[in-house]
Amino acid sequence: MKTYLKRAVVQEFEKKILPNKVLILLGARRVGKTELIKNYLKTISTGSYLQLNGEDINDINLLKERSIANYKRLLSGIDLLVIDEAQNVPEIGQILKLIVDSIDGIKIIATGSSMFDLSNKLGEPLVGRKNTIYLFPLAQMEFSEKENYKQTVENLEERLLFGGYPELIQYETWEEKKDYIFEIINSYLLKDILVFEGIKHADKIYDLLRLISYQLGKEVSIQELANQLQLSKNTVANYLDLLSKVFILFKIEGFSRNLRKEIVKSSRWYFYDNGIRNAIINNFNTLDLRNDVGDLWENYLAAERIKKQHYKKIKTNNYFWRTYDQQELDWLEEIGDKLEGFEFKWNEKKKVKIPTAFAKAYPEADFTVISKDNYLDFIS
């Protein structure tokens, strides 16, 4: 029996399927984009939609001839056109522009797993004609639809180790879950990057991900990474950019308003999914056997917070804060003039105070310690 969790974007998704507009659904492979559409299609009358796949050569050929006559023929009697993995269709932006502009009332959904392709190919042609929604691995706010507080607490270790890819729910044993995540990495995850022209060193991408895996919550120097990988600084910067565009990593910058001692030039990198991080370093040991629980906790909270901000439309700037004399805050949010600092602590017994330099420089800022006691308020 397949379990399907209602996704946080459902209402927004349905609201944005509009006549003569393209709804772009973006996210990493296997995060549930196709499943979301499949569930939506069940709710509309059959026969009124056409589904194409950008990885199917026959489907690509149907769209190839860029003429109004061709598209009118193809979409006769069709209200909704769905194109999965649209980034693989050559000239997709121009094609969709022509369809949207010439076929009255047509609604279009296009999904893609790589932002660099889709945004580059769609950006210009579809100005004013598109809406974009992001989908991530399952968030705790989505799991909460189906589980009570007791189950959430019991499942925390599993989430820290295996992350939130939707299909993991189907697997009973940890061994099966492990195999599934390795399968994702080997078959899907880097697929978009490796077909991208100019990637000559597939193995270096893995090495780069491994280095980032061991530096969660620490400043990452691109120059240092470049030295370790024996690549140029530009190549490493380029790879990191691609990894963020296919939704594997995201970057948090250092914050500063005025203190000379504040570190601003460096960044920290996090994984959108803990399971992917653990698979990269091939470590699915239980928490009692690990020495990186603090890192797992920090990555989990950062990724969950990002999902929450996206899904709840919370417009905020996220930073970390640190001074040269090692005073630091894990997470800092700026909304307008308001500053809120957070410290992530796995061990609730450790007493944590707001850093003196921060309290002095930003006396009006709020400060909260996020531990296992209150983390659900922070992420869902």
C-alpha positions as CSV (number, residue, x, y, z in Angstrom):
1,M,0.0,0.0,0.0
2,K,1.5,3.3,-1.1
3,T,1.3,6.0,1.5
4,Y,0.9,9.5,0.2
5,L,1.4,12.5,2.4
6,K,-0.4,15.7,1.5
7,R,2.2,18.2,0.4
8,A,2.5,21.7,1.9
9,V,2.3,23.3,-1.6
10,V,-1.0,21.7,-2.6
11,Q,-3.3,24.7,-2.2
12,E,-0.9,27.1,-3.8
13,F,-0.2,24.6,-6.6
14,E,-3.9,24.3,-7.5
15,K,-4.4,28.0,-7.2
16,K,-1.6,28.8,-9.7
17,I,-2.8,26.5,-12.5
18,L,-4.2,29.3,-14.6
19,P,-5.3,29.8,-18.2
20,N,-2.5,31.0,-20.5
21,K,0.1,30.7,-17.7
22,V,2.9,28.2,-17.1
23,L,3.2,26.8,-13.6
24,I,6.8,25.6,-13.1
25,L,7.3,23.1,-10.3
26,L,11.0,22.8,-9.4
27,G,12.8,20.5,-7.1
28,A,15.5,17.7,-6.9
29,R,14.7,14.4,-8.6
30,R,12.5,12.0,-6.5
31,V,11.1,14.6,-4.2
32,G,7.6,13.9,-5.4
33,K,6.8,16.3,-8.2
34,T,5.3,13.7,-10.5
35,E,3.3,12.2,-7.5
36,L,1.9,15.7,-6.7
37,I,0.7,16.1,-10.3
38,K,-0.7,12.6,-10.5
39,N,-2.8,13.2,-7.4
40,Y,-4.0,16.5,-8.9
41,L,-4.9,14.9,-12.2
42,K,-7.1,12.4,-10.4
43,T,-9.3,15.4,-9.3
44,I,-9.9,16.7,-12.8
45,S,-12.0,15.2,-15.6
46,T,-10.1,12.6,-17.7
47,G,-9.3,13.3,-21.3
48,S,-8.9,17.0,-20.8
49,Y,-5.2,16.8,-20.1
50,L,-2.1,15.7,-22.0
51,Q,1.0,14.4,-20.2
52,L,4.4,14.5,-21.9
53,N,7.8,13.6,-20.5
54,G,11.0,15.5,-21.5
55,E,13.0,12.3,-21.2
56,D,10.9,10.5,-23.8
57,I,12.2,11.1,-27.4
58,N,8.8,10.6,-28.9
59,D,7.2,13.2,-26.7
60,I,10.1,15.6,-27.5
61,N,9.4,15.1,-31.2
62,L,5.7,16.0,-30.8
63,L,6.8,19.4,-29.6
64,K,9.7,19.8,-32.1
65,E,7.8,21.6,-34.9
66,R,7.4,25.1,-33.6
67,S,4.3,26.2,-35.4
68,I,0.9,27.2,-34.1
69,A,-0.7,24.6,-36.5
70,N,1.3,21.8,-34.8
71,Y,0.4,22.9,-31.3
72,K,-3.3,23.4,-32.2
73,R,-3.4,19.9,-33.6
74,L,-1.6,18.4,-30.6
75,L,-3.7,20.2,-28.0
76,S,-7.1,20.0,-29.7
77,G,-9.7,19.3,-26.9
78,I,-7.0,19.6,-24.2
79,D,-7.3,22.1,-21.3
80,L,-4.1,21.2,-19.4
81,L,-0.7,20.3,-20.8
82,V,1.8,18.7,-18.3
83,I,5.5,18.3,-19.2
84,D,7.6,16.4,-16.8
85,E,11.4,17.0,-16.7
86,A,10.9,19.9,-19.1
87,Q,14.5,20.9,-18.9
88,N,15.3,18.1,-21.4
89,V,13.2,19.6,-24.2
90,P,15.2,21.7,-26.5
91,E,14.0,25.4,-26.8
92,I,11.4,24.7,-24.1
93,G,10.9,28.4,-23.3
94,Q,10.1,29.4,-26.9
95,I,7.8,26.4,-27.3
96,L,5.8,27.2,-24.1
97,K,5.7,30.9,-25.1
98,L,4.2,30.0,-28.4
99,I,1.6,27.6,-26.9
100,V,0.6,30.1,-24.2
101,D,0.3,33.0,-26.6
102,S,-1.6,31.2,-29.4
103,I,-3.9,28.6,-27.7
104,D,-6.7,30.3,-25.8
105,G,-7.3,29.1,-22.3
106,I,-4.6,26.4,-22.2
107,K,-3.1,25.7,-18.8
108,I,0.5,24.3,-18.5
109,I,2.4,22.6,-15.8
110,A,6.2,22.1,-16.4
111,T,8.4,20.2,-13.9
112,G,12.1,20.4,-13.7
113,S,14.9,19.2,-11.5
114,S,17.5,21.6,-12.5
115,M,17.2,25.3,-12.0
116,F,20.0,26.3,-14.2
117,D,18.4,24.7,-17.2
118,L,14.9,25.6,-16.6
119,S,15.5,29.2,-15.5
120,N,17.9,29.9,-18.4
121,K,15.6,28.3,-21.0
122,L,12.4,29.7,-19.5
123,G,13.4,33.0,-18.0
124,E,13.4,35.3,-21.0
125,P,10.6,33.8,-23.1
126,L,8.1,33.5,-20.3
127,V,8.4,36.8,-18.6
128,G,5.0,37.6,-17.1
129,R,3.7,34.2,-18.3
130,K,4.8,31.9,-15.4
131,N,4.5,31.1,-11.7
132,T,7.2,29.0,-9.9
133,I,6.8,26.7,-7.0
134,Y,9.6,24.8,-5.2
135,L,9.2,21.3,-3.8
136,F,11.7,19.8,-1.3
137,P,12.0,16.4,0.4
138,L,9.3,15.9,2.9
139,A,9.3,18.5,5.7
140,Q,8.3,17.8,9.3
141,M,5.3,20.0,8.8
142,E,4.1,17.5,6.2
143,F,4.9,14.4,8.3
144,S,2.9,16.0,11.1
145,E,-0.3,15.6,9.0
146,K,-0.1,11.9,9.6
147,E,1.8,11.4,12.9
148,N,1.2,12.5,16.5
149,Y,3.8,14.1,18.8
150,K,4.9,10.7,20.3
151,Q,5.5,9.3,16.8
152,T,7.4,12.5,15.8
153,V,9.7,12.2,18.8
154,E,10.3,8.5,18.0
155,N,11.0,9.2,14.3
156,L,13.5,12.0,15.0
157,E,16.6,9.8,14.9
158,E,15.4,8.3,11.6
159,R,14.9,11.8,10.1
160,L,18.4,12.9,11.2
161,L,19.9,9.8,9.5
162,F,17.8,9.2,6.4
163,G,16.2,12.5,5.7
164,G,12.8,13.0,4.0
165,Y,12.7,11.6,0.5
166,P,9.0,10.6,0.1
167,E,9.6,7.0,-1.1
168,L,11.5,6.1,2.1
169,I,8.0,5.7,3.7
170,Q,7.5,2.6,1.7
171,Y,10.5,0.8,3.2
172,E,10.3,-1.0,6.5
173,T,13.9,-1.7,7.4
174,W,16.8,0.6,7.8
175,E,18.8,-1.5,5.4
176,E,16.2,-0.9,2.6
177,K,16.1,2.8,3.4
178,K,19.9,2.9,3.1
179,D,19.8,1.1,-0.3
180,Y,17.2,3.5,-1.6
181,I,19.3,6.6,-0.7
182,F,22.4,5.1,-2.4
183,E,20.2,4.4,-5.4
184,I,19.0,8.1,-5.4
185,I,22.6,9.3,-5.3
186,N,23.9,6.9,-8.0
187,S,21.0,7.0,-10.4
188,Y,19.3,10.4,-10.1
189,L,20.8,13.1,-8.0
190,L,23.8,14.2,-10.0
191,K,22.3,13.3,-13.3
192,D,21.4,16.8,-14.2
193,I,24.9,18.1,-13.3
194,L,26.8,15.4,-15.2
195,V,24.9,16.0,-18.4
196,F,25.6,19.7,-18.1
197,E,28.3,20.6,-20.6
198,G,31.7,21.5,-19.1
199,I,31.6,18.9,-16.3
200,K,34.8,17.0,-16.9
201,H,35.4,15.6,-13.4
202,A,32.4,13.6,-12.1
203,D,34.5,12.2,-9.3
204,K,35.5,15.7,-8.2
205,I,31.9,16.6,-7.6
206,Y,31.6,13.6,-5.2
207,D,34.9,14.6,-3.5
208,L,33.6,18.2,-3.2
209,L,30.3,16.9,-1.6
210,R,32.4,14.8,0.8
211,L,34.5,17.8,1.9
212,I,31.3,19.9,2.5
213,S,29.8,17.0,4.4
214,Y,32.5,17.2,7.0
215,Q,32.2,21.0,7.3
216,L,28.6,21.4,8.2
217,G,28.1,24.6,10.3
218,K,31.7,25.7,9.6
219,E,32.9,28.4,7.3
220,V,34.0,27.0,4.0
221,S,36.9,28.5,2.1
222,I,36.6,28.0,-1.6
223,Q,40.3,28.5,-2.0
224,E,41.0,25.6,0.5
225,L,38.5,23.4,-1.3
226,A,40.2,24.1,-4.6
227,N,43.6,23.2,-3.1
228,Q,42.3,19.9,-1.7
229,L,40.6,19.0,-5.0
230,Q,43.4,20.3,-7.2
231,L,41.0,22.4,-9.2
232,S,40.8,26.1,-9.8
233,K,38.9,28.3,-7.4
234,N,36.5,29.2,-10.3
235,T,35.7,25.6,-11.0
236,V,34.9,24.9,-7.4
237,A,32.7,28.0,-7.2
238,N,31.0,26.9,-10.4
239,Y,30.4,23.3,-9.0
240,L,29.0,24.7,-5.7
241,D,26.7,26.9,-7.8
242,L,25.5,23.9,-9.8
243,L,25.0,21.8,-6.6
244,S,22.7,24.5,-5.2
245,K,20.8,24.8,-8.5
246,V,19.9,21.1,-8.5
247,F,18.8,21.4,-4.9
248,I,21.5,19.4,-3.2
249,L,23.2,22.2,-1.2
250,F,22.3,25.7,0.0
251,K,24.5,28.5,1.2
252,I,24.3,30.7,4.2
253,E,26.3,33.9,4.4
254,G,27.9,35.7,7.3
255,F,26.1,38.7,8.8
256,S,27.4,42.1,9.6
257,R,26.1,45.6,10.1
258,N,28.9,47.4,11.7
259,L,31.3,45.5,13.8
260,R,34.9,45.4,12.4
261,K,35.4,42.1,14.1
262,E,32.5,40.3,12.3
263,I,33.3,37.7,9.7
264,V,31.3,38.4,6.5
265,K,33.3,37.1,3.6
266,S,32.9,33.4,4.2
267,S,29.9,31.1,3.8
268,R,28.5,27.9,5.3
269,W,27.0,25.2,3.2
270,Y,24.2,22.8,4.2
271,F,22.5,19.8,2.5
272,Y,18.7,20.1,1.7
273,D,18.5,16.5,3.0
274,N,20.4,14.7,5.9
275,G,20.0,11.3,4.2
276,I,22.0,12.5,1.1
277,R,24.7,13.9,3.4
278,N,25.0,10.6,5.3
279,A,25.1,8.6,2.1
280,I,27.9,10.8,0.6
281,I,30.1,9.9,3.6
282,N,28.6,6.4,3.8
283,N,27.7,6.6,7.5
284,F,24.2,5.5,8.6
285,N,25.3,4.5,12.1
286,T,22.8,5.2,14.9
287,L,23.2,8.4,16.9
288,D,24.8,6.7,19.9
289,L,27.7,5.5,17.7
290,R,28.4,8.9,16.1
291,N,30.6,11.9,16.8
292,D,28.8,14.2,14.4
293,V,25.3,14.4,16.0
294,G,25.7,18.1,16.5
295,D,26.3,18.6,12.8
296,L,23.4,16.4,11.8
297,W,21.1,18.4,14.2
298,E,22.3,21.7,12.8
299,N,21.9,20.6,9.2
300,Y,18.4,19.2,9.9
301,L,17.2,22.3,11.6
302,A,18.6,24.6,8.9
303,A,17.0,22.6,6.0
304,E,13.7,22.3,7.8
305,R,13.7,26.0,8.5
306,I,14.3,26.8,4.9
307,K,11.4,24.5,3.8
308,K,9.1,26.2,6.4
309,Q,10.1,29.7,5.1
310,H,9.4,28.6,1.5
311,Y,6.1,26.9,2.2
312,K,4.7,29.5,4.6
313,K,6.0,32.4,2.4
314,I,8.1,33.9,5.2
315,K,10.4,36.5,3.6
316,T,13.6,36.6,5.6
317,N,17.3,36.8,5.1
318,N,19.2,33.9,6.8
319,Y,22.7,34.3,8.1
320,F,25.2,32.9,10.6
321,W,27.2,35.3,12.8
322,R,30.7,35.0,14.0
323,T,33.6,37.3,15.1
324,Y,37.3,36.7,14.7
325,D,37.6,35.9,18.4
326,Q,35.3,32.9,17.9
327,Q,32.0,34.3,19.3
328,E,29.2,32.9,17.1
329,L,25.6,32.2,16.4
330,D,24.4,29.3,14.4
331,W,21.5,31.0,12.7
332,L,20.3,34.6,12.4
333,E,17.2,35.9,10.7
334,E,16.6,39.4,9.5
335,I,13.1,40.5,8.6
336,G,13.1,44.2,7.9
337,D,14.9,45.8,10.9
338,K,14.1,42.9,13.2
339,L,16.9,40.5,14.1
340,E,16.5,37.1,15.7
341,G,19.4,34.9,16.7
342,F,19.2,31.1,17.3
343,E,21.7,28.6,18.7
344,F,21.1,25.0,17.9
345,K,21.9,22.6,20.8
346,W,21.4,18.8,20.7
347,N,22.4,18.4,24.3
348,E,19.8,20.3,26.4
349,K,21.9,20.2,29.5
350,K,24.5,22.5,28.1
351,K,23.8,26.1,29.2
352,V,23.9,28.6,26.4
353,K,24.0,32.3,26.6
354,I,23.8,35.0,23.9
355,P,27.3,35.9,22.7
356,T,28.4,39.1,24.6
357,A,29.6,40.9,21.4
358,F,26.3,40.2,19.7
359,A,24.2,41.3,22.6
360,K,26.2,44.5,22.8
361,A,26.1,45.3,19.0
362,Y,22.5,44.3,18.6
363,P,20.7,44.9,21.9
364,E,17.3,44.8,20.3
365,A,17.8,41.4,18.8
366,D,15.9,38.3,20.1
367,F,17.8,35.2,21.0
368,T,16.5,31.6,21.4
369,V,18.2,28.2,22.0
370,I,16.7,25.5,19.8
371,S,16.9,22.1,21.4
372,K,14.9,18.8,21.3
373,D,12.4,20.5,23.7
374,N,11.3,23.3,21.4
375,Y,12.5,22.4,17.9
376,L,9.0,21.7,16.5
377,D,8.0,25.3,17.1
378,F,11.1,26.3,15.0
379,I,10.4,24.0,12.0
380,S,6.7,23.4,11.8
